């Protein structure tokens, strides 16, 4: 089973991880999709869009019409959300005009600290 981690991580923190991996020769093999802020994560992975991603998880290539059917929404709205997810790099387009989310499981990782 292939899991992807959606993570809130600053650019500086991500660069620190790269530096550690280069120094130790060991990188984290788990696929990650990093967002620089909680606000950006929530904008890209809104509840309706996350529902689309969840419907696509482990399903292989799907047409927008099939995704619309699976989530019980109209084609136009799903098409708009899928286009945003494509442009953000969360999902991929196949050569047969379908879209795919090539993972079987999603893990969402973020921390909330006290305000400064």
N, C-alpha and C positions, 0 to 999 in steps of 0.2 A: 504494500500500500504506500503510495506516495503522498506525503503531507507537505503542504506549503504553509509557511508562517507569514501572516500579515502582521507587521510590526511597526510601532511608532519608534523612530530612532533618528536622532539628529545626524546631520552630515558628519560632524566631528566624531560622534560615537561610532558611526559606520567606518570612518577612516581609521579609528583606533582598532577596530576589529580586524581590518585589513592588515594593519601594521603587525598586530599580534600573530595573525596567520602567517605572514611572511617571515617573522622571526622564528616561530616554532615549526613552520613547515606543515602545520595542521589547520585546515580550514573546516568550518562547519559545513557538512555535506547537505544539510537540510535546505531545500529551496526557500528563499525569503523574498518578500515584497515589502520594501521599507517605505514608510511615509514619514515626512519630516515633522508632522504635527498631528495631534488627535483631530483637529478641525479638518485637515486635508483627508485623513482616513475616513472620517464620517461623511465628507462631501462625496468622495469616490464610492465608498461602500455604504451608501444610504440603505435603510432597511429594504426598500424595493429592489435595489441593485444587488444587495447581498442575497436576496431571495432568488434572483436570477442566477448568481454564481452558485448558490447551493443546489439549484435545480440542474445545473450543468456538471456539478461535481461527480466524477466517475462515469459520466454518461457518454463520453466520446463526442465526435462532431455532431452538432445539432443545427437545424435551421432556426431562424428567428420565429417562424410560425410555430414550430414545435416547442420552443421555449415559452412562447406566449400561452400555448395550451397548458403546459406544465405548471405555470405560475398563475393561470387564470386571469390574465390581463390582456388588454387590447394590443394588437400588433404594433401600432404606431408608438405607444409608450414604451414597449419592450425594445423596439428598434432604436429609439432615442437612447435608452439606458445602455443597451448593448454597444452602441456606437461610442458612448462615453467610456465604457469599460475597455473597449478595443483601443481607443486613443490613449488611455492611461496605461495600457500594457497588461491589464489584469487578465483579459481573455485574448485568444488569438484567432485569426481568420484562417480557414483552410483554403486550398486551391479550388474547392468545389462550392464556394459561396456559403459555407457553413462556418460556425464559430465553435471553438473548443476551449474548455478549461481542463488542462491535462493533469489534474490532480484528483486523488480519491478522498482527501480529507483536508480540512482547513483548521488551522490553529490561529487564533487572534491574540496577540501579545502586546499589552501596553500598560504603563504605570501612570498613576495620577499622584502628584506630590502636592504639598501645601503651596499655596500661592506665595510669591515672593513679596 
